[in-house]
Amino acid sequence: MYSLNNPMKMMNQRYAVLISVFICQFYTMLAQDCPSKQDLQNSIQQAHKLLSAQEASYLQSLRTLRKKLNLLHHSVARLPAKAKNSTCPNLDAPVNGKKLGKILFPGHEVHFLCDVGFELEGSETRQCKDSLSWSGQQPICKDIDECLSSPCASGGTCTDEVNGFSCVCAKGWAGPTCQSPTPTFFVTIANTSPVSTGATEASSFPLTHTSAFTRPSRCSQVQGTTHCTCEPGFTISGRDNSVCTDIDECKLFHNGQAGRLCLHACVNTAGGYRCTCPAGYNVTRDGRNCKDIDECSTRQNNCTREQLCINTYGGFQCVKVECPQIRNATYVKTSPVRCERNPCPVDSRTCSQAPNSVSFHYMSMVSNLSAPRVMFRVSAVRMIGDTLRFALLGGRSRRHFTVQRSDRQTGELLLTSPVQGPTTLDAEVEMSELERRELLGRYITKVTIFVSQYEF
């Protein structure tokens, strides 16, 4: 402290001389006599006290700064040494799936998807943590058990296969899903002489009229007994059993015990049926279910370059993300779905209370989805303060949602009741960060959910 005190004392003496000279000059300008020696000494003592107080404050600030630097130095020394590359280990794509994302630095995420016919088990998203390890568990793509939907009708047995299934039908039924009765046998006793040799004579009865939904029966006689059969999908009709009429499977199995034949619509055909799907869907390989067409990935959309294409169940939406306009605050778009606030002026309270960032998230949902259900999660990668708060802000669809906390750093947007489509739901989730109850930052996520008119 010697090196600091000597200069300060010399400065104090100089200030005292300067002050006395200044006081005399000031009184001279006012056409008054210079103050007495006692008055000057009193003034100089007051100046000494002021300078001493400033000196003490200055020295205290230096001591505090030195302590903080020492603490920071010791904290850095205790940090574990990071690898030179400072990245998380590379993750492999699951078998029968793919990985999205190549950046391995802390704070970044990778996503996993499975091929058609497989479902993901494990973490759909994994994040590189500061410890250079990944969150979650390595996912796998497991073959979807198509038999879970009971596709085999009429008591048939389902066997799961890779990206498909096969049916073993019960007696009396046939078809890919055991949907058609097997040929019906009718036995009549004909008034003909018995044939001792047991020879068989085949014959067909003529039809008076034909159409796509009627066929002639096939009859044969054996030792005076007539056997008549029909093609699969037809049944014997007519007084003389000579006509085979188409079976309307769509009516026969509509909401029966074996379930509906088709997920959407059933069209009866001659000897069978076919399933159709609404616009925006394709019929799946089993011929009964519907799968959504991704118009965004297949470029079957008319969205402009300024818009984002959001695939929905049965269609798509073109959205344009625009940063919010808030008084005394400006925002810049840092990604296609994120806006961040520019630095605020020191004295602008309105700007400092505006959200630090606004993110936009778009989702698709089928109609009447079971609830309650977690729809979206928001969390802090790195916490600066000591508290995080999550809240649901205003929105047209607020009554359908609530916000709950899943852990210290994560909040969840919860769908509270099923929603009948078609409609669009909006919700705003706010995450606030505080330090000793003082607000450090606000982060808004605007969630938009497009609800389909169909339940698939």
C-alpha positions as CSV (number, residue, x, y, z in Angstrom):
1,M,0.0,0.0,0.0
2,Y,3.1,2.2,0.3
3,S,3.2,2.8,-3.4
4,L,-0.4,4.0,-3.3
5,N,-0.4,6.2,-0.2
6,N,2.7,8.4,-1.1
7,P,1.3,9.7,-4.4
8,M,-2.1,10.2,-2.7
9,K,-0.6,12.4,0.1
10,M,1.4,14.5,-2.4
11,M,-1.8,15.0,-4.4
12,N,-3.7,16.1,-1.2
13,Q,-1.0,18.7,-0.4
14,R,-1.2,20.1,-4.0
15,Y,-5.0,20.2,-3.8
16,A,-4.8,22.1,-0.5
17,V,-2.6,24.9,-2.1
18,L,-4.8,25.0,-5.2
19,I,-7.9,25.3,-3.1
20,S,-6.6,28.2,-1.0
21,V,-5.5,30.1,-4.1
22,F,-8.9,29.4,-5.8
23,I,-10.8,30.6,-2.7
24,C,-8.9,33.9,-2.6
25,Q,-9.4,34.5,-6.4
26,F,-13.0,33.8,-6.0
27,Y,-13.5,36.4,-3.2
28,T,-11.4,38.9,-5.2
29,M,-13.7,38.5,-8.2
30,L,-16.6,39.3,-5.9
31,A,-14.8,42.4,-4.7
32,Q,-14.5,41.0,-1.2
33,D,-11.5,40.5,1.1
34,C,-9.7,37.2,1.1
35,P,-10.9,35.0,4.0
36,S,-8.9,34.8,7.2
37,K,-6.3,32.2,7.8
38,Q,-8.6,30.3,10.1
39,D,-11.4,30.2,7.5
40,L,-8.9,28.9,4.9
41,Q,-7.7,26.2,7.3
42,N,-11.3,25.1,7.9
43,S,-12.0,24.9,4.2
44,I,-8.8,23.0,3.6
45,Q,-9.7,20.5,6.3
46,Q,-13.1,19.9,4.7
47,A,-11.3,19.3,1.4
48,H,-8.9,16.9,3.2
49,K,-11.8,14.9,4.6
50,L,-13.5,14.7,1.2
51,L,-10.4,13.5,-0.5
52,S,-9.7,11.0,2.3
53,A,-13.2,9.5,1.9
54,Q,-12.6,9.2,-1.8
55,E,-9.3,7.6,-1.3
56,A,-10.7,5.1,1.2
57,S,-13.5,4.2,-1.3
58,Y,-11.0,3.9,-4.1
59,L,-8.7,1.6,-2.0
60,Q,-11.7,-0.5,-0.9
61,S,-12.8,-1.0,-4.6
62,L,-9.3,-2.1,-5.5
63,R,-9.3,-4.7,-2.6
64,T,-12.7,-6.0,-3.7
65,L,-11.6,-6.3,-7.3
66,R,-8.5,-8.1,-6.2
67,K,-10.5,-10.6,-4.2
68,K,-12.9,-11.3,-7.1
69,L,-10.0,-11.8,-9.5
70,N,-8.4,-14.3,-7.0
71,L,-11.7,-16.2,-6.7
72,L,-12.1,-16.3,-10.5
73,H,-8.5,-17.5,-10.8
74,H,-9.1,-20.4,-8.3
75,S,-12.5,-21.3,-10.0
76,V,-10.8,-21.6,-13.4
77,A,-8.0,-23.6,-12.0
78,R,-10.5,-26.1,-10.6
79,L,-12.3,-26.6,-13.9
80,P,-11.6,-30.0,-15.5
81,A,-9.5,-29.9,-18.6
82,K,-11.5,-30.3,-21.8
83,A,-10.5,-32.2,-24.8
84,K,-8.8,-30.2,-27.5
85,N,-11.6,-30.7,-30.0
86,S,-14.3,-29.7,-27.3
87,T,-17.0,-31.8,-29.0
88,C,-19.2,-34.7,-28.1
89,P,-18.4,-38.1,-29.6
90,N,-20.1,-38.8,-32.9
91,L,-23.4,-40.7,-32.8
92,D,-24.3,-43.4,-35.3
93,A,-27.7,-43.5,-37.0
94,P,-29.9,-46.4,-35.8
95,V,-30.3,-49.5,-38.0
96,N,-33.3,-49.0,-40.2
97,G,-33.3,-45.2,-39.4
98,K,-31.4,-42.0,-40.0
99,K,-29.8,-39.2,-38.0
100,L,-30.4,-35.5,-38.5
101,G,-27.7,-33.0,-37.4
102,K,-24.0,-33.0,-37.7
103,I,-22.8,-30.3,-35.2
104,L,-21.2,-31.9,-32.1
105,F,-20.5,-28.8,-30.0
106,P,-22.2,-28.3,-26.6
107,G,-25.7,-27.0,-26.7
108,H,-26.5,-28.5,-30.1
109,E,-28.9,-31.3,-30.8
110,V,-29.2,-34.3,-33.1
111,H,-32.5,-35.9,-34.1
112,F,-33.4,-39.5,-35.1
113,L,-36.0,-40.9,-37.5
114,C,-37.0,-44.4,-38.4
115,D,-37.7,-45.8,-41.9
116,V,-41.3,-46.7,-42.9
117,G,-42.5,-49.8,-41.0
118,F,-40.3,-49.1,-37.9
119,E,-40.9,-47.1,-34.7
120,L,-38.4,-45.3,-32.6
121,E,-37.6,-46.5,-29.1
122,G,-35.3,-44.3,-27.0
123,S,-34.4,-40.6,-27.2
124,E,-35.8,-38.9,-30.3
125,T,-33.5,-35.9,-29.6
126,R,-30.1,-35.9,-27.9
127,Q,-28.2,-32.8,-26.8
128,C,-24.5,-32.3,-26.4
129,K,-23.9,-31.2,-22.8
130,D,-21.1,-29.1,-21.4
131,S,-19.5,-32.2,-20.1
132,L,-19.1,-33.4,-23.7
133,S,-21.5,-36.2,-23.2
134,W,-24.9,-36.8,-24.8
135,S,-28.3,-36.5,-23.0
136,G,-30.7,-39.4,-23.3
137,Q,-30.2,-42.9,-24.5
138,Q,-29.2,-44.2,-27.9
139,P,-32.4,-44.9,-29.9
140,I,-33.2,-48.1,-31.9
141,C,-35.7,-48.6,-34.7
142,K,-38.0,-51.5,-33.9
143,D,-40.2,-53.2,-36.5
144,I,-43.8,-52.1,-36.1
145,D,-46.1,-55.0,-35.2
146,E,-48.8,-54.5,-37.8
147,C,-50.8,-57.3,-36.1
148,L,-51.5,-54.9,-33.1
149,S,-54.3,-53.3,-35.2
150,S,-55.9,-56.8,-35.8
151,P,-56.0,-56.5,-39.6
152,C,-57.1,-60.1,-40.1
153,A,-60.9,-60.3,-40.1
154,S,-63.3,-63.2,-39.4
155,G,-61.1,-64.9,-36.8
156,G,-58.0,-65.0,-39.0
157,T,-54.6,-65.4,-37.4
158,C,-52.1,-62.6,-38.1
159,T,-48.3,-63.1,-38.6
160,D,-46.1,-60.0,-38.4
161,E,-43.6,-59.5,-41.1
162,V,-41.0,-56.8,-41.9
163,N,-43.0,-53.8,-43.0
164,G,-46.1,-55.9,-43.4
165,F,-48.2,-58.9,-42.2
166,S,-49.9,-62.0,-43.5
167,C,-53.2,-63.6,-42.5
168,V,-54.0,-67.3,-42.0
169,C,-57.8,-67.4,-42.5
170,A,-60.3,-69.5,-40.6
171,K,-62.3,-72.1,-42.4
172,G,-64.8,-70.6,-44.7
173,W,-62.9,-67.3,-45.3
174,A,-60.4,-66.1,-47.8
175,G,-58.6,-63.0,-49.1
176,P,-55.6,-60.9,-47.9
177,T,-57.3,-60.0,-44.7
178,C,-59.8,-63.0,-44.6
179,Q,-62.5,-60.6,-45.7
180,S,-64.3,-62.8,-48.2
181,P,-66.4,-66.0,-47.6
182,T,-65.1,-69.0,-49.5
183,P,-67.4,-70.5,-52.2
184,T,-70.8,-71.5,-50.8
185,F,-71.9,-75.1,-51.4
186,F,-75.6,-75.9,-52.0
187,V,-76.7,-79.5,-52.3
188,T,-79.9,-80.5,-54.1
189,I,-81.3,-83.9,-54.9
190,A,-82.0,-84.2,-58.7
191,N,-84.7,-86.5,-60.1
192,T,-82.3,-88.4,-62.3
193,S,-81.5,-92.1,-62.5
194,P,-78.7,-93.2,-60.3
195,V,-75.4,-93.8,-62.2
196,S,-74.0,-97.1,-61.1
197,T,-70.6,-96.4,-62.4
198,G,-70.3,-93.3,-60.2
199,A,-69.5,-91.1,-63.2
200,T,-69.6,-87.4,-62.8
201,E,-71.3,-85.0,-65.2
202,A,-70.6,-81.3,-65.0
203,S,-73.1,-78.7,-66.1
204,S,-73.8,-75.0,-65.7
205,F,-77.2,-73.3,-65.6
206,P,-77.8,-70.5,-68.0
207,L,-78.4,-67.0,-66.8
208,T,-81.3,-64.9,-68.0
209,H,-79.4,-61.6,-67.3
210,T,-75.8,-60.8,-66.2
211,S,-74.0,-57.9,-64.7
212,A,-70.7,-57.1,-62.9
213,F,-72.2,-58.2,-59.6
214,T,-73.9,-61.5,-60.8
215,R,-72.2,-64.6,-62.1
216,P,-73.4,-68.0,-63.2
217,S,-73.0,-70.7,-60.6
218,R,-70.9,-73.7,-61.2
219,C,-72.7,-76.9,-60.6
220,S,-71.8,-80.6,-60.9
221,Q,-73.8,-83.8,-60.5
222,V,-72.4,-86.8,-58.7
223,Q,-74.7,-89.9,-58.4
224,G,-77.8,-87.8,-58.7
225,T,-76.7,-85.1,-56.3
226,T,-76.1,-81.6,-57.6
227,H,-73.3,-79.5,-56.1
228,C,-73.3,-75.7,-56.9
229,T,-70.5,-73.3,-56.0
230,C,-69.7,-69.6,-56.6
231,E,-66.4,-67.7,-57.0
232,P,-64.9,-66.0,-53.9
233,G,-66.9,-62.9,-53.0
234,F,-70.2,-64.3,-54.4
235,T,-73.0,-66.2,-52.8
236,I,-75.7,-68.5,-54.3
237,S,-79.1,-66.8,-55.0
238,G,-82.1,-67.6,-57.1
239,R,-84.7,-70.3,-56.8
240,D,-82.7,-72.8,-58.9
241,N,-79.3,-71.9,-57.4
242,S,-78.2,-70.8,-60.8
243,V,-77.1,-67.3,-59.9
244,C,-74.2,-66.1,-57.8
245,T,-74.6,-62.6,-56.4
246,D,-71.8,-60.4,-55.1
247,I,-71.3,-60.1,-51.4
248,D,-71.2,-56.4,-50.2
249,E,-68.3,-56.7,-47.7
250,C,-68.5,-53.0,-46.9
251,K,-72.0,-53.4,-45.5
252,L,-71.4,-56.9,-44.0
253,F,-68.4,-55.9,-42.0
254,H,-69.2,-52.2,-41.2
255,N,-68.3,-51.7,-37.5
256,G,-68.7,-55.4,-36.8
257,Q,-67.0,-57.4,-34.1
258,A,-64.0,-58.0,-36.3
259,G,-63.6,-54.3,-36.9
260,R,-64.0,-52.1,-39.9
261,L,-62.5,-53.3,-43.2
262,C,-61.2,-49.8,-44.0
263,L,-59.8,-47.0,-41.9
264,H,-61.6,-44.4,-44.0
265,A,-64.0,-45.4,-46.8
266,C,-64.9,-48.8,-48.2
267,V,-65.9,-49.3,-51.9
268,N,-67.7,-52.5,-52.8
269,T,-66.4,-54.2,-56.0
270,A,-67.4,-57.3,-57.9
271,G,-66.2,-60.2,-55.8
272,G,-64.4,-58.0,-53.2
273,Y,-63.9,-54.5,-52.0
274,R,-61.3,-51.7,-52.0
275,C,-60.4,-49.0,-49.4
276,T,-60.0,-45.4,-50.3
277,C,-58.3,-42.5,-48.4
278,P,-59.1,-38.8,-48.4
279,A,-57.0,-36.3,-50.3
280,G,-53.5,-35.9,-48.8
281,Y,-53.3,-39.7,-47.9
282,N,-52.1,-42.8,-49.6
283,V,-53.5,-46.3,-49.0
284,T,-50.9,-48.4,-47.1
285,R,-49.6,-51.8,-48.3
286,D,-52.2,-53.7,-46.3
287,G,-54.8,-52.1,-48.4
288,R,-56.9,-51.0,-45.4
289,N,-55.1,-48.1,-43.7
290,C,-54.2,-44.5,-44.7
291,K,-50.8,-42.9,-44.5
292,D,-50.3,-39.1,-44.7
293,I,-48.4,-37.7,-47.7
294,D,-45.6,-35.4,-46.7
295,E,-46.1,-32.6,-49.3
296,C,-43.1,-30.6,-47.9
297,S,-40.5,-33.3,-48.3
298,T,-41.8,-34.4,-51.7
299,R,-42.1,-30.8,-52.9
300,Q,-45.9,-31.1,-53.6
301,N,-46.6,-27.6,-52.2
302,N,-46.7,-24.0,-53.4
303,C,-44.9,-22.3,-50.5
304,T,-42.6,-19.4,-51.4
305,R,-39.0,-19.0,-50.4
306,E,-40.0,-16.6,-47.6
307,Q,-42.3,-19.2,-46.2
308,L,-41.9,-22.4,-44.2
309,C,-43.7,-25.5,-45.4
310,I,-45.3,-27.3,-42.5
311,N,-46.6,-30.8,-43.2
312,T,-50.0,-31.6,-41.6
313,Y,-52.2,-34.7,-41.5
314,G,-53.9,-34.6,-44.9
315,G,-52.2,-31.4,-46.2
316,F,-49.7,-28.7,-45.5
317,Q,-49.5,-25.1,-44.3
318,C,-47.3,-22.3,-45.6
319,V,-46.2,-20.0,-42.7
320,K,-44.1,-16.8,-42.6
321,V,-42.2,-16.1,-39.4
322,E,-41.9,-12.5,-38.5
323,C,-40.1,-11.0,-35.5
324,P,-42.3,-9.1,-33.0
325,Q,-42.6,-5.4,-33.0
326,I,-42.2,-4.0,-29.5
327,R,-41.8,-0.4,-28.5
328,N,-38.2,0.6,-27.8
329,A,-37.0,-2.9,-28.6
330,T,-35.8,-4.3,-31.9
331,Y,-35.3,-7.9,-32.9
332,V,-33.1,-9.8,-35.4
333,K,-33.9,-13.2,-36.9
334,T,-31.1,-15.6,-35.9
335,S,-32.7,-18.7,-37.5
336,P,-35.8,-19.4,-39.6
337,V,-37.9,-19.9,-36.4
338,R,-36.1,-17.7,-33.8
339,C,-35.8,-13.9,-33.2
340,E,-33.4,-12.4,-30.6
341,R,-33.6,-9.0,-29.1
342,N,-30.8,-6.5,-29.9
343,P,-28.9,-4.9,-27.0
344,C,-31.0,-2.3,-25.1
345,P,-30.0,1.2,-24.2
346,V,-28.9,1.5,-20.5
347,D,-31.8,3.7,-19.5
348,S,-34.6,1.8,-21.4
349,R,-36.7,-0.1,-18.9
350,T,-39.3,-1.0,-21.6
351,C,-36.6,-2.7,-23.7
352,S,-35.0,-4.5,-20.8
353,Q,-38.4,-6.0,-19.9
354,A,-39.2,-7.2,-23.4
355,P,-38.5,-10.9,-24.3
356,N,-34.9,-11.7,-24.9
357,S,-36.0,-14.2,-27.6
358,V,-39.1,-15.3,-29.4
359,S,-39.2,-18.8,-30.9
360,F,-41.8,-20.3,-33.2
361,H,-42.7,-24.0,-33.1
362,Y,-45.2,-25.7,-35.5
363,M,-46.9,-29.1,-35.0
364,S,-49.5,-31.3,-36.6
365,M,-52.1,-33.3,-34.6
366,V,-54.9,-35.7,-35.5
367,S,-58.5,-35.0,-34.5
368,N,-59.7,-36.1,-31.0
369,L,-56.2,-37.1,-29.8
370,S,-56.4,-38.6,-26.3
371,A,-55.6,-36.3,-23.4
372,P,-54.0,-35.3,-21.2
373,R,-50.8,-35.4,-23.3
374,V,-47.5,-33.5,-23.3
375,M,-47.2,-31.6,-26.6
376,F,-44.0,-29.6,-26.2
377,R,-41.1,-29.1,-23.8
378,V,-39.0,-26.0,-23.2
379,S,-35.8,-25.9,-21.1
380,A,-32.7,-23.9,-20.3
381,V,-29.4,-25.2,-21.6
382,R,-27.4,-23.0,-19.3
383,M,-28.8,-21.3,-16.2
384,I,-27.4,-17.9,-15.2
385,G,-29.8,-17.2,-12.4
386,D,-31.0,-19.2,-9.5
387,T,-34.7,-19.7,-10.5
388,L,-36.7,-20.6,-13.7
389,R,-40.4,-19.9,-14.0
390,F,-42.8,-21.2,-16.6
391,A,-46.1,-19.7,-17.5
392,L,-48.8,-19.9,-20.1
393,L,-49.5,-16.5,-21.7
394,G,-52.6,-15.4,-23.6
395,G,-53.8,-17.1,-26.8
396,R,-57.0,-18.0,-28.6
397,S,-56.7,-21.6,-27.5
398,R,-55.5,-21.2,-23.9
399,R,-58.4,-23.2,-22.5
400,H,-57.0,-26.4,-24.2
401,F,-53.6,-26.2,-22.5
402,T,-51.8,-25.9,-19.2
403,V,-48.1,-25.6,-18.2
404,Q,-46.4,-27.9,-15.7
405,R,-42.8,-28.4,-14.6
406,S,-41.1,-31.7,-15.2
407,D,-37.8,-30.8,-13.6
408,R,-35.8,-27.8,-12.4
409,Q,-34.9,-26.6,-15.9
410,T,-37.8,-28.0,-18.0
411,G,-41.4,-26.9,-18.5
412,E,-44.1,-28.9,-20.4
413,L,-47.0,-27.7,-22.5
414,L,-49.9,-30.1,-21.7
415,L,-53.0,-30.7,-23.9
416,T,-55.8,-31.0,-21.3
417,S,-58.7,-32.3,-23.5
418,P,-59.3,-33.9,-27.0
419,V,-59.8,-31.4,-29.8
420,Q,-62.1,-31.9,-32.8
421,G,-60.6,-30.7,-36.1
422,P,-60.2,-29.1,-38.4
423,T,-58.9,-26.2,-36.4
424,T,-55.7,-24.4,-35.4
425,L,-54.5,-24.1,-31.8
426,D,-52.1,-21.3,-30.5
427,A,-50.3,-21.2,-27.2
428,E,-47.4,-19.0,-25.8
429,V,-45.1,-20.5,-23.2
430,E,-42.9,-18.1,-21.2
431,M,-39.7,-19.1,-19.5
432,S,-38.4,-16.4,-17.1
433,E,-35.0,-16.5,-15.4
434,L,-34.5,-14.8,-12.1
435,E,-31.6,-14.1,-9.7
436,R,-32.7,-13.3,-6.1
437,R,-36.2,-12.5,-7.5
438,E,-34.7,-10.0,-10.0
439,L,-35.7,-10.7,-13.6
440,L,-32.7,-11.6,-15.8
441,G,-34.5,-12.5,-19.0
442,R,-37.7,-13.7,-20.6
443,Y,-37.9,-16.3,-23.4
444,I,-41.1,-16.8,-25.3
445,T,-42.1,-19.9,-27.4
446,K,-45.1,-19.6,-29.7
447,V,-46.6,-23.0,-30.4
448,T,-49.0,-23.5,-33.3
449,I,-50.8,-26.8,-33.7
450,F,-52.7,-27.7,-36.9
451,V,-55.5,-30.2,-36.1
452,S,-56.7,-32.5,-38.9
453,Q,-60.3,-33.2,-39.5
454,Y,-59.5,-36.9,-39.4
455,E,-58.5,-39.2,-36.5
456,F,-55.6,-40.7,-38.5
